[in-house]
Amino acid sequence: MQIHIDRRTLILLLIPLVAIAAGCASAEFIPTGKVYPAKPANCELEVFSSRTPDRPYEEIGIIEGEGSMGSDSLEDVLPEMIKEACLAGGDALILTSSQRAVTVSGDADFLSSDEELHTVATVIVWTDGE
């Protein structure tokens, strides 16, 4: 028994697989204050999600993190945000917002959807010298 799949059907079957494989998380640093020397991309960084720090700090920028196509969880996006904060010379991140959105696209023959996560954090440095 031989199965024949035309080119259009094959392409339509492959698009979701390629989209899943191409899933990505990214982050971008936007400076808002003084510039500090970069730290290694894998530096240790504190992350505050439910409160602000108890010690004095200075804001040096914000980071916008995004994840989509299978990399749309905070566990996927946060490492990219931490990396960017380290490269910006930050000591800690204060998570300020995280929103999830679903995008549907296509036409009558083929619809696809993608969940996206958009997270914003403030990058800070300690000012108490500890």
NORSULWO-V490953 format. One record per pair of residues at least 12 apart in sequence whose C-alpha atoms are under 10 Angstrom apart, sorted by the first residue. I is the first residue (numbers start at 1). J is the second residue. D is the distance in whole Angstrom. If there is no record, write none. Layout:
I_J_D / I_J_D
//
This chain:
12_109_10 / 12_110_8 / 15_112_9 / 16_69_9 / 16_112_8 / 16_113_10 / 18_69_10 / 19_68_10 / 19_69_6 / 19_70_8 / 19_114_9 / 20_68_9 / 20_69_5 / 20_70_6 / 20_71_9 / 20_114_10 / 21_69_8 / 21_70_8 / 21_71_10 / 22_68_9 / 22_69_7 / 22_70_8 / 22_71_9 / 23_67_8 / 23_68_6 / 23_69_4 / 23_70_5 / 23_71_5 / 23_72_8 / 24_66_8 / 24_67_6 / 24_68_6 / 24_69_7 / 24_70_7 / 24_71_5 / 24_72_8 / 24_76_8 / 24_77_9 / 25_65_7 / 25_66_6 / 25_67_4 / 25_68_7 / 25_69_9 / 25_70_9 / 25_71_6 / 25_72_7 / 25_73_9 / 25_74_9 / 25_75_10 / 25_76_6 / 25_77_5 / 25_78_9 / 25_79_9 / 25_80_7 / 25_81_9 / 25_116_10 / 25_117_9 / 25_118_10 / 26_64_8 / 26_65_6 / 26_66_5 / 26_67_6 / 26_68_9 / 26_71_9 / 26_76_9 / 26_77_7 / 26_78_9 / 26_79_9 / 26_80_6 / 26_81_8 / 26_84_9 / 26_118_10 / 27_63_6 / 27_64_5 / 27_65_4 / 27_66_6 / 27_67_9 / 27_77_7 / 27_78_9 / 27_79_9 / 27_80_6 / 27_81_5 / 27_82_9 / 27_83_9 / 27_84_7 / 27_85_9 / 27_118_10 / 27_119_9 / 27_120_9 / 28_62_8 / 28_63_5 / 28_64_5 / 28_65_7 / 28_66_9 / 28_80_9 / 28_81_7 / 28_83_10 / 28_84_7 / 28_85_9 / 28_120_10 / 29_60_10 / 29_61_7 / 29_62_6 / 29_63_4 / 29_64_7 / 29_65_9 / 29_81_8 / 29_83_10 / 29_84_6 / 29_85_7 / 29_87_9 / 29_88_7 / 29_121_10 / 29_122_10 / 29_123_9 / 30_60_9 / 30_61_5 / 30_62_5 / 30_63_6 / 30_64_8 / 30_84_10 / 30_85_10 / 30_88_9 / 30_122_10 / 30_123_9 / 31_59_9 / 31_60_6 / 31_61_4 / 31_62_7 / 31_63_9 / 31_88_8 / 31_122_10 / 31_123_9 / 32_59_7 / 32_60_5 / 32_61_4 / 32_62_7 / 32_122_10 / 32_123_9 / 33_58_8 / 33_59_6 / 33_60_4 / 33_61_6 / 33_62_10 / 33_123_10 / 33_124_10 / 34_58_9 / 34_59_8 / 34_60_6 / 34_61_9 / 34_125_10 / 35_60_7 / 35_61_9 / 35_88_8 / 35_89_8 / 35_90_10 / 36_60_8 / 36_87_9 / 36_88_7 / 36_89_5 / 36_90_8 / 36_125_9 / 37_86_9 / 37_87_8 / 37_88_7 / 37_89_5 / 37_90_9 / 38_84_9 / 38_85_9 / 38_86_6 / 38_87_4 / 38_88_5 / 38_89_4 / 38_90_8 / 39_83_9 / 39_84_10 / 39_85_9 / 39_86_5 / 39_87_5 / 39_88_7 / 39_89_5 / 39_90_8 / 39_91_9 / 40_83_8 / 40_84_10 / 40_85_10 / 40_86_6 / 40_87_6 / 40_88_10 / 40_89_9 / 41_79_10 / 41_80_9 / 41_82_8 / 41_83_5 / 41_84_7 / 41_85_8 / 41_86_5 / 41_87_6 / 41_88_9 / 41_89_10 / 42_79_9 / 42_82_8 / 42_83_6 / 42_84_10 / 42_85_10 / 42_86_7 / 42_87_9 / 43_82_8 / 43_83_8 / 43_85_9 / 43_86_6 / 43_87_9 / 43_89_9 / 43_90_9 / 43_91_9 / 44_82_9 / 44_83_10 / 44_86_8 / 44_90_10 / 44_91_8 / 44_92_9 / 45_82_7 / 45_83_9 / 45_85_8 / 45_86_7 / 45_90_8 / 45_91_6 / 45_92_5 / 45_93_7 / 46_82_9 / 46_90_10 / 46_91_7 / 46_92_5 / 46_93_6 / 46_94_9 / 46_124_10 / 47_78_9 / 47_82_9 / 47_91_9 / 47_92_6 / 47_93_5 / 47_94_6 / 47_95_7 / 47_121_9 / 47_122_10 / 47_123_10 / 48_92_8 / 48_93_6 / 48_94_5 / 48_95_6 / 48_96_9 / 48_121_9 / 48_122_10 / 49_93_8 / 49_94_6 / 49_95_5 / 49_96_7 / 49_97_9 / 49_121_9 / 50_94_9 / 50_95_8 / 50_96_9 / 51_94_8 / 51_95_9 / 51_96_10 / 52_93_10 / 52_94_7 / 52_95_9 / 52_96_10 / 53_92_9 / 53_93_10 / 53_94_8 / 53_124_10 / 53_126_10 / 55_126_7 / 55_127_8 / 55_128_7 / 55_130_10 / 56_124_10 / 56_125_9 / 56_126_6 / 56_127_6 / 56_128_6 / 56_129_10 / 57_91_9 / 57_92_9 / 57_123_10 / 57_124_6 / 57_125_5 / 57_126_4 / 57_127_5 / 57_128_7 / 57_129_10 / 58_90_10 / 58_91_10 / 58_122_10 / 58_123_9 / 58_124_5 / 58_125_5 / 58_126_6 / 58_127_6 / 58_128_10 / 59_90_9 / 59_92_10 / 59_93_10 / 59_94_10 / 59_122_7 / 59_123_6 / 59_124_4 / 59_125_7 / 59_126_9 / 60_85_10 / 60_88_8 / 60_89_9 / 60_90_7 / 60_122_8 / 60_123_6 / 60_124_6 / 60_125_7 / 61_85_9 / 61_88_8 / 61_90_9 / 61_93_10 / 61_121_9 / 61_122_6 / 61_123_5 / 61_124_7 / 61_125_10 / 62_81_10 / 62_84_10 / 62_85_9 / 62_93_9 / 62_94_9 / 62_95_10 / 62_96_10 / 62_120_7 / 62_121_6 / 62_122_4 / 62_123_5 / 62_124_9 / 63_80_10 / 63_81_6 / 63_82_9 / 63_84_8 / 63_85_7 / 63_88_10 / 63_93_9 / 63_94_10 / 63_95_9 / 63_96_10 / 63_119_8 / 63_120_6 / 63_121_5 / 63_122_6 / 63_123_7 / 64_77_10 / 64_80_10 / 64_81_7 / 64_84_10 / 64_97_10 / 64_98_10 / 64_118_7 / 64_119_6 / 64_120_5 / 64_121_7 / 64_122_9 / 65_77_6 / 65_78_7 / 65_79_10 / 65_80_7 / 65_81_6 / 65_82_10 / 65_84_10 / 65_98_9 / 65_117_8 / 65_118_6 / 65_119_5 / 65_120_6 / 65_121_8 / 66_78_9 / 66_80_9 / 66_81_9 / 66_98_10 / 66_99_10 / 66_100_10 / 66_116_7 / 66_117_5 / 66_118_5 / 66_119_6 / 66_120_9 / 67_80_10 / 67_100_10 / 67_115_8 / 67_116_6 / 67_117_5 / 67_118_7 / 67_119_9 / 68_100_10 / 68_101_10 / 68_102_10 / 68_114_7 / 68_115_6 / 68_116_5 / 68_117_7 / 68_118_9 / 69_113_9 / 69_114_6 / 69_115_7 / 69_116_7 / 69_117_10 / 70_114_8 / 70_115_8 / 70_116_9 / 71_115_9 / 71_116_8 / 71_117_9 / 72_100_8 / 72_101_10 / 72_114_9 / 72_115_7 / 72_116_6 / 72_117_5 / 72_118_9 / 73_100_9 / 73_115_9 / 73_116_8 / 73_117_7 / 73_118_10 / 73_119_10 / 74_98_8 / 74_117_8 / 74_118_9 / 74_119_8 / 76_117_10 / 77_117_8 / 77_118_9 / 77_119_8 / 78_93_10 / 78_95_10 / 78_119_9 / 78_121_10 / 81_93_9 / 81_119_9 / 81_120_9 / 81_121_8 / 81_123_10 / 82_121_10 / 82_123_9 / 84_123_9 / 85_121_10 / 85_122_9 / 85_123_6 / 85_124_9 / 86_123_9 / 88_123_8 / 88_124_10 / 89_123_9 / 89_124_9 / 89_125_8 / 90_122_10 / 90_123_6 / 90_124_5 / 90_125_5 / 90_126_8 / 91_123_8 / 91_124_6 / 91_125_5 / 91_126_7 / 92_121_10 / 92_122_8 / 92_123_6 / 92_124_5 / 92_125_7 / 92_126_8 / 93_120_10 / 93_121_6 / 93_122_6 / 93_123_5 / 93_124_6 / 93_125_9 / 94_120_9 / 94_121_5 / 94_122_5 / 94_123_7 / 94_124_8 / 95_119_8 / 95_120_6 / 95_121_4 / 95_122_6 / 95_123_9 / 96_119_8 / 96_120_6 / 96_121_5 / 96_122_7 / 97_118_8 / 97_119_6 / 97_120_5 / 97_121_7 / 97_122_10 / 98_117_7 / 98_118_6 / 98_119_4 / 98_120_6 / 98_121_9 / 99_116_8 / 99_117_6 / 99_118_5 / 99_119_6 / 99_120_9 / 100_115_7 / 100_116_6 / 100_117_5 / 100_118_6 / 100_119_9 / 101_114_8 / 101_115_6 / 101_116_5 / 101_117_7 / 101_118_8 / 102_114_6 / 102_115_4 / 102_116_6 / 102_117_9 / 103_115_6 / 103_116_8
//
